[in-house]
Amino acid sequence: MSDTKEDEVLDITDKNFQKIAENFEKSGFREGTSDGRDSIFQNSFDNGYEDGFRIGFLLGKSNKEKSSRGKCRICIDPTLRGKPEKENGNN
C-alpha cells in the first residue's frame, strides 16, 4: 500500500509540475511575442518617421520652388528676369 500511495503522490506531483511548466511556457511565449511585437513596431515607426520627415522636407522644398498663387516665377526670382532690352537704341 505504501508503494501505491507513493506512486499516487508522484503522479500528482508530476501532473502539478507539468501544469506549472506549461503555464510558464505559455507565459514566456506570450511575453516573448509581446516584446518581439513591440520591438518590430518601434523599429517600423522609427523607419516610417524618418521616411516621412525626409519626404515631407523634399515636398516642402519642391513646393517652395513652385510659383506662389498669383505670382509668376519670374516675379519671385529676380535672376530669371534677365536684363531689359534697350528700346529704340536710345540708351
Summary of the structure (lengths in Angstrom):
residues: 91
radius of gyration: 37.9
end to end distance: 129.5
largest distance: 132.0
contacts: 149
relative contact order: 0.04
helix: 78%
strand: 0%
